[in-house]
Amino acid sequence: MNENYEKMKEKLLDRKRALEELIKGLSQEKVTDSEVQDPGDQAAAATSEDIIISLQANEYEELRMIDKALKAIEDGTYGACQDCGNPIAEKRLLLYPNATRCITCQELSEER
């Protein structure tokens, strides 16, 4: 395995642990209490709950991408663009270790 891939694996594992802690904290966060609330408090609590749910969804998606990247490292397919099959630049992988596309394919994907 490429030495840089080993570094990226460690970076991915560190981020995975951080995300798991964040998700755990978000799931335990209490948005409302059992006291009677006025409509303003209820609206604020509902908004806070929506934000927490959205954050959890984003964190779960990143966690899914990290797991996919870790599997690719183990399979020996890490660093290949999912669209064109060409290598993803190591500089890109160092900055964004769970990248699945080379920069060209990523830009094309975002244009669509």
TADA-V959716 format. One record per backbone hydrogen bond with DSSP energy under -1.0 kcal/mol. CO is the residue of the C=O (numbers start at 1). NH is the residue of the N-H. If there is no record, write none. Layout:
<<CO NH> <CO NH>>
//
This chain:
<<2 6> <3 7> <4 8> <5 9> <6 10> <7 11> <8 12> <9 13> <10 14> <11 15> <12 16> <13 17> <14 18> <15 19> <16 20> <17 21> <18 22> <19 23> <20 24> <21 25> <22 26> <23 27> <24 28> <38 42> <39 43> <40 44> <41 45> <42 46> <43 47> <44 48> <45 49> <46 50> <47 51> <48 52> <49 53> <50 54> <51 55> <52 56> <53 57> <54 58> <55 59> <56 60> <57 61> <58 62> <59 63> <60 64> <61 65> <62 66> <63 67> <64 68> <65 69> <66 70> <67 71> <68 72> <69 73> <70 74> <71 75> <72 76> <72 77> <72 78> <77 80> <79 88> <81 85> <86 81> <89 93> <90 94> <91 95> <92 96> <96 99> <100 82> <102 106> <103 107> <104 108> <105 109> <106 110> <107 111> <108 112>>
//
